[in-house]
Amino acid sequence: MDMRVTVAGIEFANPVIAASGTFAYGIEFEDIVSLDRIGGFVTKGISREPMAGNAAPRLIETSAGMINAIGLQNIGVEAFLRDKLPPLARYKCAVIVNVFGYQVEDYVAVIRKLNEAEGIAAYEINASCPNTKHGGMAFGADHGALAELVAHCRHYSRRPVIVKLSPNVTSIAAMARCAESSGADAISLVNTFVSLAIDVETRQPRIRNITGGLSGPAIKPIAVRMVWEAAQAVKIPVIGMGGIATAEDAVEFLLAGATAVQVGTASYADPRAIENISHSLAHWCARRHIARVSELTGAMELPTK
Ligand SMILES: Cc1cc2nc3c(=O)[nH]c(=O)nc-3n(C[C@H](O)[C@H](O)[C@H](O)COP(=O)(O)O)c2cc1C
């Protein structure tokens, strides 16, 4: 059973990767998850300077998913390189650093700093955060801004650049093509969907930021559709995510065209979700005599007329 997949030249031991914002800086999970057995993880979004994030409440549960407006709280690139990255060197899993900024120069500054360090497999450019007033979403929803951002990141990066796309757009295929033609080595999608939950007694928004990003099982069928559309639009690899909680969920994304998947919200319910899903995915393939998990990518069968 071959569970290896290759995305933008990076070989992952298996296609299940922990999603940004739900796995801290990775090292915090070393006593809970076997970091040698998971395919890899994506760090929390890292910015040039440390960021405090939004005021609470910033994470709530709804009947069908989670809404967050963390506001990209993080320790900043210097502290990440000093305190979090070095201890990760003893593990085999691929470390992908999620990069965030308000302006193109901020992204470039973070990338140039990260370029100086060893032990990073790739950068994931967050062009899709719905929870900050500038940047993030502004890049993900505008062709010109996305093209400029991706071209600059590609130019300054000495590593593969994965561009994380926003689902809050009219045509995901067009944004995927834009990322590809601007130099992305791979794309990942989806980030969270802009949403609003109101407390009917207080009549106030349940999230202090008013709106937040919806994640979890509620978004899965929309995410699978978007991955399918994006995968058909580009030749570069696609990493799919949105509501994955079981091996079968992961298989849906692979069939839709993803080469690898990420798991986010499920790690909140069970911090070992990544390991469990990758383990059950190997069993799922073995039971069906699927020799290589990569055979599943894009293997959805369309109904015949
Ligand atoms: C609490 C929380 C924080 C997140 N922070 C980030 C982040 O810093 N950067 C980013 O690109 N995505 C971030 N995301 C988005 C996730 O990586 C993922 O794209 C999204 O939650 C959909 O996957 P899921 O349904 O498996 O959670 C965050 C999601 C959650 C729930």
The ligand as a Tripos MOL2 file, in Angstrom:
@<TRIPOS>MOLECULE
LIG
   31    33     1     0     0
SMALL
NO_CHARGES

@<TRIPOS>ATOM
      1 C1         -9.7180   28.4910   14.3890 C.3       1 LIG1
      2 C2         -9.2620   28.5290   12.9670 C.ar      1 LIG1
      3 C3         -8.1380   29.2880   12.6120 C.ar      1 LIG1
      4 C4         -7.7020   29.3150   11.2810 C.ar      1 LIG1
      5 N1         -6.5820   30.0330   10.9670 N.ar      1 LIG1
      6 C5         -6.1210   30.0200    9.6780 C.ar      1 LIG1
      7 C6         -4.9030   30.7030    9.3300 C.ar      1 LIG1
      8 O1         -4.1970   31.2800   10.1740 O.2       1 LIG1
      9 N2         -4.5260   30.7000    8.0260 N.ar      1 LIG1
     10 C7         -5.2460   30.0380    7.0500 C.ar      1 LIG1
     11 O2         -4.8550   30.0540    5.8820 O.2       1 LIG1
     12 N3         -6.3790   29.3540    7.3640 N.ar      1 LIG1
     13 C8         -6.8280   29.3370    8.6440 C.ar      1 LIG1
     14 N4         -7.9740   28.6430    8.9670 N.ar      1 LIG1
     15 C9         -8.7230   27.9320    7.9010 C.3       1 LIG1
     16 C10        -8.4370   26.4160    7.8890 C.3       1 LIG1
     17 O3         -7.0630   26.1670    7.6450 O.3       1 LIG1
     18 C11        -9.3010   25.6890    6.8150 C.3       1 LIG1
     19 O4         -9.0300   26.2740    5.5590 O.3       1 LIG1
     20 C12       -10.8030   25.7970    7.0730 C.3       1 LIG1
     21 O5        -11.0920   25.7740    8.4620 O.3       1 LIG1
     22 C13       -11.6170   24.6930    6.3630 C.3       1 LIG1
     23 O6        -11.2320   23.4010    6.7840 O.3       1 LIG1
     24 P1        -11.9950   22.5830    7.9930 P.3       1 LIG1
     25 O7        -13.4570   22.6330    7.7000 O.co2     1 LIG1
     26 O8        -11.3850   21.2120    7.9790 O.co2     1 LIG1
     27 O9        -11.6610   23.3350    9.2540 O.co2     1 LIG1
     28 C14        -8.4230   28.5900   10.2830 C.ar      1 LIG1
     29 C15        -9.5540   27.8360   10.6450 C.ar      1 LIG1
     30 C16        -9.9780   27.7770   11.9610 C.ar      1 LIG1
     31 C17       -11.1790   26.9420   12.3120 C.3       1 LIG1
@<TRIPOS>BOND
     1     1     2 1
     2     2     3 ar
     3     2    30 ar
     4     3     4 ar
     5     4     5 ar
     6     4    28 ar
     7     5     6 ar
     8     6     7 ar
     9     6    13 1
    10     7     8 2
    11     7     9 ar
    12     9    10 ar
    13    10    11 2
    14    10    12 ar
    15    12    13 ar
    16    13    14 ar
    17    14    15 1
    18    14    28 ar
    19    15    16 1
    20    16    17 1
    21    16    18 1
    22    18    19 1
    23    18    20 1
    24    20    21 1
    25    20    22 1
    26    22    23 1
    27    23    24 1
    28    24    25 2
    29    24    26 1
    30    24    27 1
    31    28    29 ar
    32    29    30 ar
    33    30    31 1
@<TRIPOS>SUBSTRUCTURE
     1 LIG1         1 GROUP 0 **** ****
